[in-house]
Amino acid sequence: MHIDNYTALNAPAANRARGFGPSIADMVPFLREWIRNPRSVASVAPSGRALASLITQEISSATGPVIELGPGTGVITHALIERGVPEQDLTLVEYGSDFARLLQMRFPQARVLWMDAAALNRHVLFQEASIGAMVCGLGILNMEQRKVAEILRGAFRFLRPDGAFFLYTYGGRCSVPDTLLEELDLEAILIGRTVRNIPPASVYRLSRRRTMDA
């Protein structure tokens, strides 16, 4: 079961595909995964370039190591590299086997983990408080709140104190309920919206709440 185990995937550098974006070819694994497990993907289509640009706009080469949850075909991954994040500083956590194999070919220098993002907190995969940012492409709205809580607990275990968790949603408000944000002592800030995506999307930054004397 992927939820309790993970597989680290690697591929030769010669297999890397450069300069790609959403394409008809990228639609195939999305549709296949949606048919297999519709609750596991945020959409039946890859993220557009406008959304990828928006969700990565606060990330740069100075951010440090970045983890991406649910990279799919790697559109946002490619945007992270364009922002200056070294490929070897990327960890791509993907549950779909077709996506994971595609990612290992497209980003051979990145660390690709074939696993459920909800299992992050069950493994010692990184030094605690060592990650600069996390980018989430998972279908949070389709998940039970208990699973969302597991994902966020694992994420903020590894994020630095000033680290941020970026996610997008197709809904009218943040996909993480206020009650859960309160429980985990987090705050969500809207950083932008784009209509140049199918469907239109909003991006939020989740971070630890600052104390009055911080």
Phi, psi and omega in degrees: 000133182296332187293334182252352181225161176221154178236125176272126184249141177225157180212153178295147183300334182295342183275356185293134175258127185251154171066033183259165175210191178304134182212172177300321179298324179289338180292329187300306179295328177297312180295321180296316180291323179295319178295320182289318184207082187299338181278351185269346182242147182286334184203164176272003179227151178296157175298146177279167181296325180296317178294318179299320178293319182293314186287343180256005190295337180262008182250140181213185178297339181276352184293325185096195182302142182233138174249133175246126179260124181069055182291340181064239181270356173097018180297313178289325176304314179298320179295323177298317179295320177295334177283352178108001178286121179300139182303324181289348176267005181260135169242124184250114182257113187226130181272328182283125185295321178297317179296316183300318179293321179295318180296321181293332176282321184281331184228070187295338180273347179279160175269115181254121179246121179270096186195169175277130181299335179291347181266002181306320185285353183262356182232150174264083185263339182216163170291141180296144179056042182243351187262135182281324182202154171234141177240128187247122176248020182278157178278072184303321182298336182271357187260154171292148183300327179299319180289321177300319179298319179298317180297314183290323177298317177296319181298310185282349170294322185263341179288143174297163179306326179262010182286158183230152179244116183256135178217159175238158180215152175264358179274181183275352180213174182304138183284350174267120184300150179302323181298322179286321176301317179296316181299321183267003179060048180241160173232149180242128180239128175288124179253352176163165176229153175223135174264356180271047178211152179244108353280172175305149187222156174242146181243133179239149173250121176260135179211167177292141178291138179275140176282164184299328182263009181283000000 
